[in-house]
Structures are given as C-alpha cells and as structure tokens.
Amino acid sequence: MTDANFLIRQRFTLGVNRYEIWTTDAAWNPVSMLGFAQQKRFALREEVTFYTDDSKTHVLFKFKARNVLDIKSVVDVWDGAGQVIGSFHKDWAASLINSTWLIDQPGKLQVTGQEKSQFYAILRRFTDMGFIPYDFVFSDGQRPVMDITRKWGLRDTYQCTVTAPDYDTRLLQAVAVAMDALQNR
C-alpha cells in the first residue's frame, strides 16, 4: 500500500450521507482515520464537507456544485482555507452507456474515470438493484491515476487505489465520495 491509498466507508444514518475515510493495511483493513465527510442536508446545490473527525470542528476540504440541481454542474473542491484545488463533473453524454467522470486539477492532465464493467453499466440502466457495483478506473490518458472498487456488504465500502500520487489526494477522495453520493443523480 502507498500512503495515498484509502478506504471509504459509508455510515448508516437517516436523512444524510456520512462517510469515513481510512488508511489501510495491505489487506484493506482500516488503520487510521484520515477524515469524516458529511453531505449537507436539504441543499439546493450538492455539497459535502470533509472534517478531521466526526466532531466536525476542523474542516479539511469540501466540494460543492456550481449550479442548483443541474445534472451538468461542475463540482468544485476547496481546501480548508477556501482555495480551489480542482473540480470534477459527470460527462452526461458518455454516461448514457458507461458512467464517465472528468477530474480537473490545475497543472495536470484531465483525468477520465469510467466504469470497469460495461455489462454492469448497461444492467444498471435497466434495473433498480442497488447492489450492482460501481467500479471505476481513472486515467489521465497517459497513465492510470486511481481505481475505485466497491466492496459487497451491508454498507457501501470503496477501496481506492491511487497509482499517480502526484494528483491531490483530497481531490481524489472527494471524487470517491461523489461516486456514492452523486452517482445516481
């Protein structure tokens, strides 16, 4: 494992999405918490804030959609000081067949993420079964950047393997949480 790999675990809650972000050992067991994320309740624009822990006293970073309830909206990611570190958005045309996300970080090539399985991508369009995995591979066109693998279980858990650690891990963590929080919207 590299320090950039992480695990996202959704907490069971009513009315709001909450996530834990963990470093892991080689067997993907959680070792230490990197952060805690919570989606804003009843927001007109999608917004998730990442904190150091569930006391929510120190903001690490956050993401927020630029537009109100717009399926083509770009989502900006800010650090704790309010500086933009990057953005991401869904490519809706490409996503009709295979869910596709684009990540932009200043000074880096654009990253494209698509579902690993074309079969699951198509199956999900014709069924309402929530257990079908969302497994994505992200590349900047020259090399892989990150893989997100959804694990089967009672709660959503995602193994995130970062293969290009020169991309901002906070931006990649934001995208990983968005895979769960925003994928079906």
C-alpha positions in Angstrom: 0.0 0.0 0.0 1.1 3.6 -0.5 0.0 6.4 1.8 -2.2 7.7 -1.0 -4.5 4.6 -1.0 -7.6 4.9 1.1 -10.9 3.2 2.1 -14.3 5.0 2.1 -16.9 3.6 4.4 -20.5 4.9 4.4 -22.1 5.2 7.9 -25.7 4.1 8.4 -27.7 7.2 9.0 -31.2 8.6 8.2 -31.5 11.6 6.0 -27.9 12.4 5.4 -24.9 10.7 3.8 -21.9 10.3 6.1 -18.5 8.7 5.2 -15.3 7.7 7.0 -12.0 7.9 5.1 -9.3 5.5 6.3 -5.7 4.5 5.6 -5.4 0.7 5.4 -3.0 -2.2 5.7 -2.1 -4.5 2.9 -5.4 -6.5 3.4 -7.5 -3.3 3.2 -8.3 -3.3 6.9 -8.8 0.2 8.3 -5.7 1.5 10.2 -6.2 5.2 10.9 -9.0 7.7 10.1 -8.0 10.3 7.5 -11.3 12.1 7.8 -15.0 12.2 8.1 -17.4 13.6 5.4 -21.0 14.6 5.6 -23.3 15.7 2.9 -25.3 18.9 3.6 -28.9 18.3 4.3 -31.6 19.8 2.0 -29.0 21.7 -0.1 -30.1 23.0 -3.5 -26.5 22.5 -4.6 -24.8 19.3 -3.8 -22.3 19.9 -1.0 -20.1 17.6 1.1 -17.7 18.8 3.8 -14.7 16.7 4.9 -13.6 17.1 8.5 -10.7 15.7 10.6 -13.2 13.6 12.6 -16.9 13.3 13.4 -16.7 16.1 16.0 -16.7 18.3 12.8 -14.6 21.0 14.5 -11.9 21.3 11.8 -12.6 21.4 8.0 -10.1 19.6 5.8 -11.7 20.3 2.4 -15.2 20.4 0.8 -16.9 20.1 -2.5 -19.9 22.0 -3.8 -21.7 22.1 -7.1 -21.6 25.3 -9.0 -25.2 25.3 -10.0 -28.5 24.4 -8.4 -29.8 21.0 -9.3 -28.1 20.9 -12.6 -27.2 17.5 -14.0 -24.3 19.1 -15.9 -23.0 21.0 -13.0 -19.3 21.2 -12.3 -18.4 20.4 -8.7 -15.5 22.5 -7.2 -13.2 21.2 -4.4 -11.7 23.6 -1.9 -9.1 23.1 0.7 -9.7 24.1 4.4 -8.6 27.7 3.6 -11.0 28.2 0.8 -8.6 27.7 -2.2 -9.8 25.7 -5.1 -7.8 22.6 -5.6 -9.7 21.1 -8.5 -13.1 20.2 -9.9 -15.0 17.2 -11.3 -18.2 16.6 -13.2 -20.1 13.8 -14.9 -19.9 13.6 -18.7 -23.6 13.1 -19.3 -23.4 12.1 -23.0 -20.8 9.4 -22.4 -22.6 8.3 -19.3 -25.7 7.2 -21.2 -23.8 4.0 -22.0 -21.0 3.9 -19.4 -20.8 6.3 -16.4 -18.0 8.7 -17.1 -16.5 11.3 -14.7 -13.9 14.0 -15.5 -11.4 15.4 -13.0 -9.6 18.7 -13.4 -6.6 19.7 -11.3 -4.6 22.8 -12.2 -1.3 22.0 -13.8 -2.3 18.3 -14.5 -3.8 16.5 -17.4 -7.6 16.0 -17.3 -8.5 12.6 -15.7 -11.3 10.5 -17.1 -13.0 7.8 -15.0 -15.2 5.1 -16.4 -16.9 2.0 -15.0 -14.8 -1.1 -15.3 -17.6 -3.3 -16.4 -19.6 -2.3 -19.5 -22.0 -5.2 -18.6 -22.8 -3.8 -15.1 -23.1 -0.3 -16.6 -25.8 -1.4 -19.0 -27.5 -3.6 -16.5 -27.8 -0.8 -14.0 -29.7 1.3 -16.6 -32.5 -1.3 -16.8 -32.8 -2.3 -13.1 -33.2 -0.6 -9.8 -31.0 -3.1 -7.9 -28.7 -1.1 -5.6 -26.3 -3.9 -5.1 -24.7 -3.7 -8.6 -21.1 -2.4 -8.0 -19.8 0.9 -9.2 -16.2 0.0 -10.0 -14.3 2.8 -11.8 -10.8 3.2 -13.4 -9.4 6.7 -13.8 -6.7 7.7 -16.2 -5.1 10.9 -17.5 -4.7 9.5 -21.0 -1.0 8.6 -20.4 -1.2 6.5 -17.2 -3.7 5.2 -14.6 -4.4 7.6 -11.7 -6.9 5.8 -9.5 -9.2 2.7 -9.2 -12.3 2.7 -7.1 -13.7 -0.8 -6.3 -17.0 -1.1 -4.4 -17.0 -4.0 -2.0 -20.1 -6.1 -1.4 -21.5 -5.7 2.1 -24.2 -4.2 4.4 -22.8 -0.7 3.9 -21.1 0.9 1.0 -17.4 0.5 1.1 -14.9 1.6 -1.6 -11.3 0.6 -1.9 -9.4 3.4 -3.6 -6.0 2.6 -5.1 -4.1 5.7 -6.1 -1.4 4.9 -8.8 -0.5 8.6 -9.5 0.2 10.1 -6.1 1.2 13.5 -7.7 -2.6 14.2 -8.1 -4.1 15.9 -5.0 -5.4 13.1 -2.8 -8.1 15.4 -1.3 -9.5 15.8 -4.8 -9.4 12.1 -5.4 -11.1 11.5 -2.0 -13.8 14.0 -3.0 -14.4 12.1 -6.2 -14.5 8.7 -4.4 -17.2 10.0 -2.1 -19.1 11.5 -5.0 -19.2 8.1 -6.6 -21.5 7.1 -3.8 -23.3 10.4 -3.0 -23.9 11.7 -6.6 -23.7 8.7 -9.0 -27.4 8.1 -9.5 -28.4 11.7 -9.8 
